[in-house]
């Protein structure tokens, strides 16, 4: 196989990832309608949702989530990041809130064993504080003990 063919194959497989990264709404819609995989990992262990979260493309993230993207997907063979782990490093609390509303687990370990919760807790900027507050607000209620039942 020549390098041009390999590059073409890579591009074909990564088209949805690239469109999500670039914020191309109509292209994402077209690729979703064509059956491109929502949860395929690219060479850095990201799904299209990871790219939308990292690039802060809210509308793309909504499209992907509504189409059934796995909000907690994480490639443990690579970085192991979840989309919320990526978003917790950004400056868009609304993206974190969207992911939480769709069931994102902020306690899945990613790169270097860090979770979205830990990433947000280590931030001192206003966005970081807002992200941590959102994560805490969406914390699941503790299950009642057997004695309390």
C-alpha positions in Angstrom: 0.0 0.0 0.0 1.5 3.4 -0.9 1.6 6.3 1.5 -1.1 8.2 -0.5 -3.5 5.4 0.0 -2.7 5.1 3.7 -3.2 8.9 4.1 -6.5 8.6 2.2 -7.6 5.7 4.4 -6.7 7.7 7.6 -8.6 10.7 6.3 -11.6 8.7 5.4 -11.7 7.1 8.9 -11.2 10.4 10.7 -13.6 12.6 8.8 -16.1 12.9 11.6 -13.3 13.6 14.1 -12.0 16.4 11.9 -15.4 17.9 11.3 -16.2 17.9 15.0 -12.8 19.5 15.8 -13.4 22.2 13.1 -17.0 22.9 14.2 -18.4 22.0 10.8 -22.1 21.5 11.7 -23.4 20.6 8.3 -20.5 18.2 7.7 -21.1 16.5 11.0 -24.8 16.1 10.2 -23.9 14.7 6.8 -21.4 12.2 8.2 -23.8 11.1 10.9 -26.4 10.5 8.3 -23.9 8.5 6.3 -23.3 6.2 9.3 -19.9 7.2 10.5 -19.0 5.7 13.8 -19.7 8.0 16.8 -17.4 6.2 19.1 -14.4 5.3 17.0 -11.1 6.4 18.5 -8.5 8.3 16.5 -4.7 8.0 16.9 -4.7 10.0 20.1 -7.6 8.1 21.7 -10.3 10.6 21.1 -13.8 10.2 19.7 -15.5 13.0 17.8 -17.2 14.0 21.1 -13.7 14.5 22.6 -12.8 16.8 19.7 -16.0 18.8 20.0 -15.4 19.2 23.8 -11.7 20.2 23.4 -12.6 22.7 20.6 -15.6 24.0 22.6 -18.1 23.4 19.8 -21.2 23.1 21.8 -23.6 22.6 18.9 -21.5 19.7 17.6 -21.4 18.1 21.0 -25.2 18.3 21.2 -25.5 16.7 17.7 -23.2 13.9 18.7 -24.9 13.3 22.1 -28.3 13.3 20.5 -27.1 10.8 17.9 -26.0 8.4 20.7 -22.3 9.2 21.3 -20.9 7.4 24.4 -20.4 10.3 26.8 -18.0 8.2 29.0 -15.9 6.7 26.1 -12.2 6.5 27.0 -9.5 4.7 25.3 -7.5 3.0 28.1 -4.8 2.0 25.7 -3.9 5.6 25.0 -4.6 8.6 27.2 -7.8 7.3 28.7 -9.4 10.7 28.8 -13.2 11.1 28.7 -14.8 14.1 27.0 -15.5 15.7 30.3 -11.9 15.2 31.3 -10.9 17.1 28.2 -13.6 19.8 28.8 -12.6 20.3 32.4 -9.3 21.7 31.2 -11.1 24.2 29.0 -12.8 27.5 29.4 -16.4 26.6 28.6 -18.3 25.5 31.7 -21.4 25.1 29.6 -19.7 22.2 27.7 -19.1 20.5 31.1 -22.7 21.0 32.1 -23.9 19.6 28.8 -21.8 16.5 29.3 -22.9 16.1 32.9 -26.6 16.4 31.8 -26.0 13.5 29.4 -24.5 11.3 32.2 -20.8 12.1 32.0 -18.9 10.5 35.0 -16.3 13.1 36.3 -14.6 10.4 38.3 -13.2 8.2 35.5 -9.4 8.4 35.5 -7.7 9.6 32.5 -4.1 10.7 31.7 -1.8 10.4 34.7 -4.8 9.1 36.7 -6.5 12.5 36.8 -10.3 12.7 36.7 -12.3 15.7 35.5 -13.1 16.4 39.2 -9.4 16.5 40.1 -8.5 18.7 37.0 -11.2 21.2 38.0 -10.2 21.2 41.7 -6.6 22.1 40.8 -7.7 25.1 38.8 -7.7 28.6 40.4 -9.3 30.6 37.5 -13.0 31.5 37.4 -13.8 28.9 34.7 -12.1 26.2 36.7 -14.1 27.2 39.8 -17.3 27.2 37.8 -16.5 23.8 36.3 -15.9 22.3 39.7 -19.1 23.8 41.1 -21.0 22.1 38.2 -19.3 18.8 38.8 -20.2 19.0 42.5 -23.8 20.0 41.7 -24.2 16.9 39.5 -22.7 14.6 42.1 -24.9 11.6 42.6 -26.8 11.4 45.8 -25.4 8.9 48.3 -27.3 5.7 48.3 -29.2 5.2 51.6 -27.6 2.6 53.9 -29.5 -0.6 54.6 -30.1 0.6 58.2 -31.8 3.8 56.8 -34.4 1.8 54.8 
